[in-house]
Structure formats: C-alpha cells, structure tokens
Amino acid sequence: MIYNLVWFLLIGMLALSCKKEDLTKPTISIIDPKVTDSLSMSSQNIHITFDLSDNDELGELTYKIINDSLKTILHTKNESFKKEKSKHFHDHFSPEYPTQETPLTLSVTLTDKSGNEETQNLKFIIKP
C-alpha cells in the first residue's frame, strides 16, 4: 500500500515538473502600411506599424522592405524580446525619392522563445 502511494506521488511530481511543449506560432498584425497602399513620397516617411503577440514569450523579430522590381532589400531591422508576450512596434522608413511608381513588400518574421515562426508579407506601392 505504501509502495503504491510512493509511486503515485513520484509520478505526480514528475508530471507537474514537466513543462508542456509550445507548438503555437506567434501572431503578427500589420497595421501600417495598409494592403495595396499607394503612398506618395511627398512626406518622405513611411510608417511601419504592427502588433506582435505569443501565447508564451516573444523571441526574435526581423522585418525587411524589399523592392519588388529590383529584388533588393531597401531596409531591414532585427529586434530581440525578453519576457514579453506582446509588443506594439512602430518604426519609420525613408526611401530614396522614387522617379516612378515602385512596388515594395514588407516582410515581417517573428519567432517565439520555443522556436515557432510566423511570417507575414504585405505589398504596397510608393510613388513620386
């Protein structure tokens, strides 16, 4: 009887001490620019805004702005997070003044501390 109780308590303690595996991808909600925006460069500044969240803990963020015509990266930024489940992210990008309409892609990749990864891409256009 005591032998069974000891085994029961030991198995219970092991089960409680095991951390559950996180298989849930983090989420990215792009706020700015909007899908298919056509932005005039009279302001010379593009707002990059998105919300990030994870069920456990955010890890690494990378975002890039890519010139779709030339297949070149115009801007990139990396950031690490410590003990944060959510983050509102805002940045600015000032491209060279375009001489014609230029299609761009904002690519945002987020990993959580468990290594789950999510990528969101958004296309928009800048114009003179």
ZIZIHU-V965356 format. One record per backbone hydrogen bond with DSSP energy under -1.0 kcal/mol. NH is the residue of the N-H (numbers start at 1). CO is the residue of the C=O. If there is no record, write none. Layout:
nh->NH co->CO
nh->NH co->CO
//
This chain:
nh->5 co->1
nh->6 co->2
nh->7 co->3
nh->8 co->4
nh->9 co->5
nh->10 co->6
nh->11 co->7
nh->12 co->8
nh->13 co->9
nh->14 co->10
nh->15 co->11
nh->16 co->12
nh->17 co->13
nh->18 co->14
nh->27 co->53
nh->29 co->51
nh->31 co->49
nh->32 co->49
nh->36 co->123
nh->37 co->34
nh->39 co->125
nh->41 co->127
nh->46 co->93
nh->48 co->91
nh->49 co->32
nh->50 co->89
nh->51 co->29
nh->52 co->87
nh->53 co->27
nh->54 co->85
nh->58 co->84
nh->59 co->111
nh->61 co->79
nh->62 co->109
nh->63 co->77
nh->64 co->107
nh->65 co->75
nh->66 co->105
nh->67 co->72
nh->68 co->103
nh->71 co->67
nh->72 co->67
nh->74 co->65
nh->75 co->65
nh->77 co->63
nh->79 co->61
nh->81 co->59
nh->87 co->52
nh->89 co->50
nh->91 co->48
nh->93 co->46
nh->102 co->126
nh->104 co->124
nh->105 co->66
nh->106 co->122
nh->107 co->64
nh->108 co->120
nh->109 co->62
nh->110 co->118
nh->111 co->60
nh->112 co->116
nh->113 co->57
nh->115 co->112
nh->118 co->110
nh->120 co->108
nh->122 co->106
nh->124 co->104
nh->125 co->37
nh->126 co->102
nh->127 co->39
//
